[in-house]
Amino acid sequence: MRALSVAATGMDAQQTNLEVIANNIANINTTGYKRARAEFADLLYQTERAQGVPNRANQAIVPEGANIGLGVQTAAVRNIHTQGELTHTENSLDLALVGRGWFQIQTPDGNTVYTRAGAFNQNADGQLVTIDGYTVVPNIVFPANVQSPDMLKPLAGNVYSQSNDSGVIVMGYPGNGSYGKVLSGALEDSNVDIAEELTSMIESQRNYTANSKVFQTGSELMEVLVNLKR
């Protein structure tokens, strides 16, 4: 019975949605965090009855076909790069970006990653570093503009790496053209809205329950059919 497999895909999708929401809520106090959103797409369709040929007497009459959907799948999990609120810290090494742009960070293995979390320190060499000790490059902060920031790949530590789909990344002067401004003594908060996340959580929970009821009903119908065949 297809209802069982279709309902199972629905429950799996809502479980993914709940996991994304849970991660958003967990990072509500993470500096520069950008909330994520799960996006879904329908699966393939199975043709129960093909569309008929036009009626010979009246070409406008065409019997409709019947295509049954096979469920849902997670299409993508995207980060929403809207501006977070600012918290003023009076620490000159705390930097916040207002507008477009990213802080460019170099990891110990030499790779370049990007972040909006500007809680920086100075190491023994006077270099600007993240709280994990990664070097900010260049040491005088120039924001990096990403052509498609929603296509950056999120990594652990509240940083992102360039992907094939994120486009060209170009350094520029703060406040020049489309580049954001850099404020000293401030940090950008997470852009998670707790009320919105809790509402989404309740909706996802209801959807999961509805799919589980469909699964339960399908199981009961299957049991009836099996008993009838005995």
The 8 nearest C-alpha neighbors of each residue, nearest first, counted from 0:
[[1, 2, 3, 221, 217, 4, 218, 220],
 [0, 2, 3, 4, 5, 69, 6, 217],
 [1, 3, 5, 0, 4, 6, 217, 214],
 [4, 2, 214, 6, 1, 5, 217, 0],
 [3, 5, 7, 1, 6, 2, 8, 0],
 [6, 4, 70, 2, 8, 7, 3, 69],
 [5, 7, 9, 210, 3, 8, 214, 4],
 [6, 8, 4, 10, 9, 5, 3, 11],
 [9, 7, 11, 5, 6, 10, 71, 70],
 [10, 8, 6, 12, 7, 11, 210, 71],
 [11, 9, 7, 13, 207, 12, 8, 210],
 [10, 12, 8, 14, 9, 13, 7, 15],
 [13, 11, 9, 15, 14, 10, 8, 73],
 [12, 14, 16, 10, 15, 11, 207, 203],
 [13, 15, 11, 17, 16, 12, 10, 18],
 [16, 14, 18, 12, 13, 17, 19, 11],
 [15, 17, 13, 19, 14, 18, 37, 20],
 [18, 16, 20, 14, 19, 15, 21, 13],
 [17, 19, 21, 15, 16, 20, 22, 14],
 [20, 18, 16, 22, 17, 21, 15, 23],
 [19, 21, 17, 23, 22, 18, 196, 16],
 [22, 20, 18, 24, 23, 19, 17, 25],
 [21, 23, 25, 19, 20, 24, 18, 26],
 [24, 22, 20, 26, 21, 25, 34, 27],
 [23, 25, 21, 27, 26, 22, 20, 193],
 [24, 26, 22, 23, 27, 21, 28, 29],
 [27, 25, 29, 23, 28, 24, 22, 32],
 [26, 28, 24, 191, 189, 29, 25, 23],
 [29, 27, 26, 189, 30, 188, 25, 32],
 [30, 28, 26, 32, 27, 189, 31, 188],
 [31, 29, 188, 116, 189, 32, 187, 28],
 [30, 32, 116, 115, 189, 187, 188, 29],
 [33, 31, 189, 29, 30, 34, 157, 190],
 [34, 32, 190, 80, 79, 78, 189, 31],
 [35, 33, 191, 23, 78, 79, 190, 32],
 [34, 36, 78, 77, 79, 76, 33, 19],
 [35, 37, 77, 76, 78, 38, 19, 34],
 [38, 36, 76, 16, 75, 77, 39, 19],
 [39, 37, 75, 74, 76, 73, 36, 40],
 [38, 40, 73, 74, 72, 37, 71, 75],
 [41, 39, 72, 74, 71, 73, 42, 38],
 [40, 42, 71, 70, 72, 43, 39, 68],
 [43, 41, 71, 70, 69, 72, 40, 44],
 [44, 42, 69, 68, 45, 41, 70, 67],
 [45, 43, 68, 67, 69, 66, 46, 42],
 [44, 46, 67, 66, 47, 68, 43, 69],
 [47, 45, 66, 48, 65, 49, 67, 44],
 [46, 48, 65, 66, 45, 49, 67, 64],
 [49, 47, 65, 64, 46, 50, 66, 63],
 [50, 48, 64, 51, 46, 65, 47, 63],
 [49, 51, 64, 63, 62, 48, 52, 65],
 [52, 50, 62, 61, 49, 63, 53, 64],
 [51, 53, 61, 54, 50, 62, 60, 55],
 [54, 52, 61, 58, 60, 55, 51, 59],
 [53, 55, 57, 58, 60, 56, 61, 52],
 [56, 54, 57, 58, 53, 52, 60, 59],
 [55, 57, 54, 58, 53, 60, 59, 61],
 [58, 56, 54, 59, 55, 60, 53, 61],
 [57, 59, 53, 54, 60, 55, 56, 61],
 [60, 58, 57, 61, 53, 54, 56, 55],
 [61, 59, 58, 54, 53, 57, 62, 52],
 [60, 62, 53, 52, 51, 59, 63, 54],
 [63, 61, 51, 50, 60, 64, 52, 53],
 [64, 62, 50, 61, 51, 65, 49, 48],
 [63, 65, 50, 49, 48, 66, 62, 51],
 [64, 66, 48, 47, 46, 67, 49, 63],
 [67, 65, 46, 45, 47, 44, 68, 64],
 [66, 68, 45, 44, 46, 69, 65, 47],
 [69, 67, 44, 70, 43, 45, 66, 42],
 [70, 68, 5, 42, 44, 43, 67, 45],
 [71, 69, 5, 42, 8, 68, 41, 9],
 [72, 70, 41, 42, 8, 40, 9, 39],
 [71, 73, 40, 39, 74, 41, 12, 42],
 [72, 74, 39, 75, 12, 38, 40, 71],
 [73, 75, 39, 38, 40, 72, 76, 37],
 [76, 74, 38, 73, 37, 77, 39, 36],
 [75, 77, 37, 36, 38, 35, 78, 74],
 [78, 76, 36, 35, 75, 149, 79, 37],
 [77, 79, 35, 34, 33, 149, 80, 36],
 [78, 80, 34, 33, 81, 35, 77, 149],
 [81, 79, 33, 78, 82, 149, 148, 34],
 [80, 82, 79, 83, 190, 33, 34, 98],
 [81, 83, 190, 80, 84, 98, 97, 187],
 [84, 82, 190, 188, 189, 187, 81, 85],
 [83, 85, 188, 187, 82, 86, 190, 189],
 [86, 84, 187, 186, 188, 185, 87, 83],
 [85, 87, 186, 185, 88, 187, 188, 84],
 [86, 88, 185, 184, 89, 85, 186, 90],
 [87, 89, 184, 90, 185, 86, 186, 93],
 [90, 88, 184, 87, 91, 185, 93, 183],
 [91, 89, 184, 88, 92, 93, 185, 183],
 [92, 90, 184, 183, 93, 89, 94, 185],
 [93, 91, 90, 119, 120, 94, 184, 183],
 [94, 92, 118, 184, 91, 90, 185, 117],
 [95, 93, 117, 183, 185, 182, 186, 184],
 [96, 94, 186, 182, 187, 185, 181, 117],
 [95, 97, 181, 180, 179, 98, 182, 94],
 [98, 96, 180, 179, 95, 181, 99, 82],
 [99, 97, 179, 96, 180, 100, 178, 82],
 [100, 98, 179, 178, 144, 177, 97, 101],
 [99, 101, 144, 142, 143, 179, 178, 98],
 [102, 100, 143, 142, 115, 114, 113, 103],
 [101, 103, 114, 142, 113, 115, 104, 143],
 [102, 104, 113, 136, 135, 112, 101, 143],
 [105, 103, 135, 112, 111, 134, 136, 113],
 [104, 106, 111, 134, 110, 133, 109, 112],
 [105, 107, 133, 109, 110, 108, 111, 104],
 [108, 106, 109, 105, 133, 110, 134, 132],
 [109, 107, 106, 110, 105, 111, 133, 112],
 [110, 108, 106, 107, 105, 111, 104, 112],
 [109, 111, 106, 105, 108, 112, 107, 104],
 [110, 112, 105, 104, 106, 109, 103, 113],
 [113, 111, 160, 104, 159, 103, 158, 105],
 [112, 114, 103, 159, 158, 102, 104, 101],
 [113, 115, 158, 102, 116, 101, 159, 157],
 [114, 116, 31, 101, 117, 102, 96, 113],
 [117, 115, 31, 30, 114, 118, 187, 186],
 [116, 118, 94, 93, 119, 95, 115, 186],
 [119, 117, 93, 116, 94, 129, 130, 186],
 [118, 120, 129, 128, 92, 117, 93, 130],
 [121, 119, 128, 127, 92, 129, 122, 130],
 [122, 120, 127, 125, 126, 128, 123, 119],
 [121, 123, 125, 124, 126, 120, 128, 127],
 [122, 124, 125, 121, 126, 127, 120, 128],
 [125, 123, 122, 126, 121, 127, 128, 134],
 [126, 124, 122, 121, 123, 127, 120, 128],
 [127, 125, 121, 124, 122, 128, 138, 134],
 [126, 128, 121, 135, 120, 138, 134, 119],
 [129, 127, 134, 133, 132, 120, 135, 119],
 [128, 130, 119, 132, 133, 131, 120, 118],
 [129, 131, 132, 119, 128, 120, 118, 133],
 [132, 130, 129, 133, 128, 156, 134, 119],
 [131, 133, 129, 128, 130, 134, 122, 120],
 [134, 132, 129, 128, 106, 131, 105, 104],
 [135, 133, 128, 105, 104, 127, 136, 132],
 [134, 136, 104, 128, 127, 138, 137, 103],
 [137, 135, 138, 103, 104, 134, 105, 140],
 [136, 138, 139, 135, 140, 141, 103, 134],
 [137, 139, 136, 135, 140, 127, 126, 134],
 [140, 138, 137, 141, 136, 135, 127, 126],
 [139, 141, 138, 137, 142, 136, 102, 135],
 [140, 142, 172, 171, 170, 173, 139, 143],
 [143, 141, 100, 101, 102, 170, 171, 173],
 [142, 144, 170, 101, 100, 169, 168, 171],
 [143, 145, 100, 169, 168, 170, 101, 99],
 [146, 144, 168, 148, 147, 167, 143, 166],
 [145, 147, 166, 167, 148, 165, 168, 144],
 [146, 148, 165, 149, 145, 150, 166, 164],
 [149, 147, 150, 151, 145, 165, 146, 80],
 [148, 150, 147, 151, 78, 77, 79, 80],
 [151, 149, 165, 148, 147, 164, 152, 162],
 [152, 150, 161, 148, 165, 149, 162, 160],
 [151, 153, 160, 159, 162, 161, 150, 154],
 [154, 152, 159, 158, 151, 160, 155, 157],
 [155, 153, 159, 158, 156, 157, 152, 160],
 [154, 156, 157, 158, 153, 159, 152, 160],
 [155, 157, 158, 154, 131, 159, 153, 114],
 [156, 158, 155, 154, 32, 114, 159, 153],
 [159, 157, 114, 113, 154, 156, 153, 112],
 [160, 158, 153, 113, 152, 154, 112, 151],
 [161, 159, 112, 152, 151, 113, 162, 153],
 [160, 162, 151, 165, 152, 159, 163, 112],
 [163, 161, 165, 164, 151, 152, 160, 150],
 [162, 164, 165, 166, 161, 150, 151, 167],
 [163, 165, 162, 166, 150, 147, 151, 161],
 [166, 164, 150, 147, 162, 151, 163, 148],
 [167, 165, 146, 164, 147, 168, 145, 163],
 [166, 168, 146, 145, 169, 165, 147, 144],
 [169, 167, 145, 144, 143, 146, 166, 170],
 [168, 170, 144, 143, 167, 171, 145, 142],
 [171, 169, 143, 142, 141, 144, 168, 172],
 [172, 170, 141, 142, 143, 173, 169, 178],
 [171, 173, 175, 141, 174, 142, 178, 170],
 [174, 172, 180, 175, 179, 178, 181, 141],
 [175, 173, 180, 179, 178, 172, 176, 177],
 [174, 176, 178, 172, 173, 177, 171, 179],
 [175, 177, 178, 174, 179, 172, 173, 171],
 [176, 178, 175, 179, 99, 174, 98, 144],
 [179, 177, 174, 175, 99, 176, 173, 100],
 [180, 178, 98, 99, 174, 97, 173, 100],
 [179, 181, 174, 173, 97, 96, 182, 98],
 [182, 180, 96, 95, 173, 97, 94, 183],
 [183, 181, 95, 94, 185, 96, 180, 184],
 [184, 182, 94, 91, 185, 93, 181, 95],
 [185, 183, 89, 91, 90, 93, 88, 87],
 [184, 186, 87, 88, 86, 95, 94, 93],
 [187, 185, 95, 86, 85, 94, 93, 117],
 [186, 188, 85, 31, 95, 83, 84, 30],
 [189, 187, 30, 83, 84, 31, 85, 186],
 [188, 190, 32, 31, 191, 30, 83, 27],
 [189, 191, 83, 33, 34, 188, 192, 82],
 [190, 192, 189, 34, 27, 193, 23, 33],
 [193, 191, 195, 194, 196, 190, 27, 24],
 [192, 194, 196, 195, 191, 197, 24, 27],
 [195, 193, 197, 196, 192, 198, 199, 191],
 [194, 196, 198, 192, 193, 197, 199, 191],
 [197, 195, 199, 193, 198, 194, 200, 20],
 [196, 198, 200, 194, 199, 195, 193, 201],
 [199, 197, 195, 201, 200, 196, 194, 202],
 [200, 198, 196, 202, 197, 201, 203, 195],
 [199, 201, 197, 203, 198, 202, 196, 204],
 [200, 202, 204, 198, 203, 199, 205, 197],
 [203, 201, 199, 205, 204, 200, 206, 198],
 [204, 202, 206, 200, 205, 201, 13, 199],
 [203, 205, 201, 207, 202, 206, 200, 208],
 [206, 204, 208, 202, 203, 207, 209, 201],
 [205, 207, 203, 209, 208, 204, 202, 210],
 [206, 208, 204, 210, 10, 205, 209, 13],
 [209, 207, 211, 205, 206, 210, 204, 212],
 [210, 208, 206, 212, 211, 207, 205, 213],
 [209, 211, 213, 6, 207, 212, 208, 10],
 [210, 212, 214, 208, 213, 209, 215, 207],
 [213, 211, 215, 209, 214, 210, 216, 208],
 [212, 214, 210, 216, 211, 215, 217, 6],
 [215, 213, 211, 217, 3, 212, 6, 216],
 [214, 216, 212, 218, 217, 213, 211, 219],
 [217, 215, 219, 213, 218, 214, 212, 220],
 [216, 218, 214, 220, 215, 219, 3, 2],
 [219, 217, 221, 215, 216, 220, 214, 222],
 [218, 220, 222, 216, 221, 217, 215, 223],
 [221, 219, 223, 217, 222, 218, 216, 224],
 [220, 222, 218, 224, 219, 223, 217, 225],
 [221, 223, 219, 225, 220, 224, 218, 226],
 [224, 222, 220, 226, 221, 225, 227, 219],
 [225, 223, 221, 227, 226, 222, 220, 228],
 [224, 226, 222, 228, 223, 227, 221, 229],
 [225, 227, 223, 229, 228, 224, 222, 221],
 [228, 226, 224, 225, 229, 223, 222, 221],
 [227, 229, 225, 226, 224, 223, 222, 221],
 [228, 226, 227, 225, 224, 223, 222, 221]]
